[in-house]
């Protein structure tokens, strides 16, 4: 687990982020990997005035015609429009209500109204649907063969025939095909689950090999930051190995360093532009500090993240050793 980090910001820097750039307390906390309470304490310490509720809410300044064009003509959702202007979904919906713009019926596919909506079915149309259902029904011999000879579960038969499992159950009842006992059904389900897990494992292995090939092709040599850590590893004889060339992949992700002492520990070296929202607000969420730690934790690994502005200091060796020896 990474050591606790204090918020190292001057009063001028915090005022610039909070008052000038209008970053929220939670946003500042996320950027510098501290708790929101830590940021709040800094505001109190520097006696920086808190913004009012109306200041923290971002307003949407857009004409009614433009909003209609985006929502109805370009077929965008309210969330799409909110992301476009950097506001909340509720802000867009409230403005639509103010302008009297009708909302789409979200129960159906975006931009499509079912032809049957609001219509009553007469007997002729009901019979047409019934006939179509009968035509889709599989023959008794084929269903019997799938159910008893191949010993497929109802769910598996439904996948093969492209229908629902309830349809298969109704057909078995319609043809009066004898049902399996509970123990037989459970055995078949467990067998199919075992096959699914083996297939999933095989696909994961193929995916890992494919990702490894791509990474090796794109990143065959360590970059400047990684070379710095390699120098420290060799100089202090640390139990770490560089694998950022695609040599080792964890569920589709390639760490920079892994431990060689049998513990499940990884180290990632982060550049500010590629991993900090403060330097690049458009970065992928998966590249951020918190999401990276959560990813490795979910896969059973402890992760230490080293930023480019700290790897040349004297404290980095102490930080790495503390991480490797579970010290805080």
N, C-alpha and C positions, 0 to 999 in steps of 0.2 A: 504493500500500500504506500502511495506517495506521501511524503511528509507534509505536515500542515503548512499552508502558505499564508503569510500576512499580506495585507493590502499595502504595498509600498508605493503610495502616491502622494505627491505634494498637494498642498491646498489649491494651488493654481491649476494643476492637472485635473484634480477632482472637480473643480468649478467648471473647467472647460467641458468635461464630459457630461456633467449633470445639468448645468445651467445653460451653457452655450449650445452644445450638441443635442441636448434634451434626452440623453440616455436615461433609462430607468435604473433604479437600484438593482433590480434583478439582472438587467443587461450588463451592467458594470461588474456585478458579481460573477456572471458567467464568463466574461472576457478574461478576468484575472484569477479565475478558479478559487474564489473565496465565497463565504456565505453572505447572503443579503444582509444579515445582522452585522457582519464585519464592515460592510459599506456604510450602513446606517450609523454605526459608532464613529466612523471617520467623519461623516457629515456633522455629527454633534460635536466632535472634538474640534473641527475647524470652524464651527459655528456658521456653516453654510445653510442658508434658509431653504426649507423644503418647498417644493412646487405645490401649488394647489391642484385640486382634482381636475379643474377645467384646463389647466396647463398640461397635465399629463395625457389628456385625451387628444389624439390627433384628429383634426377635422378634415372632412373631404369637401373640397371646393370643385364642383363639377356641375355643368348645366344639365337640365332635365333631358334635353335632346341628346347630349353626349352619353348620358347614362342609359337612355333607351337604345341608342345605337349599340353600345357594348353588350347590354343584357339581352336584347331581343334580336337585333340584326346580326351581331357577331356571335350570338348564342353562348355568351360567357356566363358562368355562374356568379353569384354574389361573392363567393370566396375568391374566384379568379380576379374579380375587379378589386377586391380588398388587397390581394397580394400585389396587384399592379400599382396601386397608389400607396401601399405601405400603411394601411389602416386595418381595423378589425372588420370581421364579417358583419357584426351587428351595426357598425357605422354605416355600411353600404345599405343594409336592409332598412335602417331608420330613415335614410335619405330617400329611398324608393317609396317608403310609406308617406313621407312628407310631400313628394312630388305626385303621389297617386299613381305610381307605376304598378300595374298588376304583376303578381308573382307567378312563376311557373308551377305546375303541379309536379312536385318532386317525387311523387309516388311512381311515376313512369320515367322511362328513359328520356334524357335531356333532349328537348326539341321534338319529341314524337308523342302524339296522342293516339292511344289504341283505338282502332276502328269500332270496337265493340263497346266502348265506354258510353254509358247513358242509353244503351239500346236494350230492348226487351227481345228475348228469343222466342220466336213462335215455334210450333210443333215441328214444322218442316225443317227449320234450322237446327233444332235440337236433334232431330233424326240424322241430319247430315253429320253433325259432330259425332254421334254414336256410331254411325257407319265407318267414319274415318278411324275411330278408335278400334273397331273390330278388324279393319284391314291391317292395322299396325300390329295386331296380336300375332305372336309367333305360333307355329304349329305345335300340337301336343307332343309329337315324337321328338322334335328338336328341343323343346323345353325339358322333357323327361331326360333326354340325353345329357344336357348341360347340368341338370340338378342332381341326377343319381349316378350316371356313368363318369362324368368328369368331376363330380363332387364339388361344384362351384357353389359359393354362398349366393343368397338372393341379391346382395349388393354387387357381387362380381358379375352375375348374369345381367343385372340392370346396366352395368357399364358396357358389357359386350353388345347388348341390344340397343343401347342408347335410350333407355326409358328409366323411369323411377323405380325404386325398389318396391314401392307399394303396388305398382302395376304388375310386377313379377309375382308378388304375393297373391294378388287377385286372380291372375291367370292360373296359378297353381291350384287355387281353390275352384276356379271355373272348370278346369279339366279333371278335377278330383284326383290329382296326383298325390300319393301318400306323402305326408310330411316326415321330416327327420325328427328323431328324438332330440331333447335338449342337449344331451352330452355329445351327440353326433354333430349338431350344429356348432356347438362351442369348439369342438376339435377342428372343424373345417375353418372357422373364423381365425383361430390361433395359427393354423398352418398358413393361411393366406397372409396374415400379419407378419409372420416370420419371413415369407418370401418378399413382401414389400420392404421390410427392413434391410434384407440382403441387397435388393435392387437399389434402394436408396444409398446404402453404403458404397456400392459399386459406382453409382453415379457421382457421389461425392469424391471418390478417389480419382475418377476421370476428370472432374472439375478442378481438383487440386493440381493434377498434372498439367492441365491446360493453362491454369493461371500461372504456374511455375514457369512454363515455357515463355509466356508473354512477359513476365517480369524480368526473366533473364535476358530476353531480347532488348527490353527497354532500359534496363538498369543493371548492366553487367559489372560496373565498377562503383565503389562507394563514392559519395559526394564529399565535399569539403568538410561538412559537419560530422559525417560518419567517420572520415579518416582521423579526425581529432579524437573521437572516442576510441578508435582502434589503437591509436598511439598510447592513450591512457591505459587501456586494457593490457597492452604488452609491457608498458613501463612498470605497472603495479601488479602484474601477474594476476589479474582478476579472472574469475571463472565465467567468462563470457565469450561468445563466438559471434562473429558477424555473419548474418544470414539474409541481409537486405537485398541480395542479388537473386532472390527467388528460391534459395536453397530450402527454406522451411516456410510452409504456409499453414495458417490456422484458420480453418473454415473460410477460405477465400481471401484471407488477409495476410500480408507478408510483413512481419516485424523486422526491425533493424538488427537487434541483438537478442540472443537467448542465452540462458544460463547453462553451464556445462557440468554443474555439480548435482544434477538429478532433481533440482527444484524446478517448478513450473513458473519461471520468471522471464519476462521480456522487457526490453528497453526500446523506446521509440525516441528518435531525435527529431524535434519539430522546428521547422523554420517558421518565422512569424507570418510571412505572406501566405503560406499554404495552409496554416492551421489556426491562425488567430483572427476572429471576427473584427478585432480592432483595426487590423491592417488590411483585411480583405473581407468586407461584409457579405460578399456573395459566395463564400466557400461552402462546400458540401457539409451538411451537418455531421456526417460520419467522420469527417476529418478533425473535428474539434476535440478539445482536451477531455471533456466529460464523456462524450460518446465513445472515445477510444478506450478509456478506462473501463466503461461499462461493457464494451464488446469483449475485451479480454477476460473480464471477471465472469461473464456468462459462459465463456469457454474454458474456465478453470485455470486461468493464468493471472498472476499479479503483474502489473505493468507500472514501470516508471517512465515518465516523460521528461526529457531534457530539452529545454528551449535553447535556441541558438545564442541568446545573449547571456547564458549562464555557463556554457561548456568551457569557456576559456578562463573562468575564475578558479581560485584555489578550492572553493567549497564543493566543486562538482565531484571530486574523488570521495570526499566524506559522504556526500549524498548517495553515491552509487554503493559504497560499502555498507551504509546503513540499510539501504534497500535489499542488498544481497543477504545481509545477516539479520533481517527482520527487526531492525532497530528504528525507533522513531525519534 
